[in-house]
Amino acid sequence: EDVVLVAASYSDLFLGAEAQLALWQGNFGREDRVIYSRTPDCIILSPLMPLAMEYGHWIGQQEGSPEQGSVSGSYAAKWALTNDGWRLDAETFMTEACEGALCPARD
């Protein structure tokens, strides 16, 4: 419930599960939705606390139309071990590359 998402392009904050659900539901409801996948490069367990950090890279492409381009970058995610298993606490994404129509507009 208290997860935090810092979005890739302009560091917009999405606080809590409801804010993230609204964000993702808006994306999933679109015909031209972007599908994101992330690949961990490294996961580090804390030697002191039941915590872990995940570092990796991500890519987004328009569903059914990868020729429209892509957007990609790096991410970090913090996990906490609870009685119910590992729980995602926070994610931060940074956009580093793009091609075609998925390049973010610059102000």
Secondary structure as GFF3:
##gff-version 3
##sequence-region A 1 107
A	DSSP	beta_strand	4	6	.	.	.	ID=ss1
A	DSSP	beta_strand	13	15	.	.	.	ID=ss2
A	DSSP	alpha_helix	16	28	.	.	.	ID=ss3
A	DSSP	beta_strand	34	45	.	.	.	ID=ss4
A	DSSP	beta_strand	51	62	.	.	.	ID=ss5
A	DSSP	three_ten_helix	66	68	.	.	.	ID=ss6
A	DSSP	beta_strand	69	82	.	.	.	ID=ss7
A	DSSP	beta_strand	85	100	.	.	.	ID=ss8
###
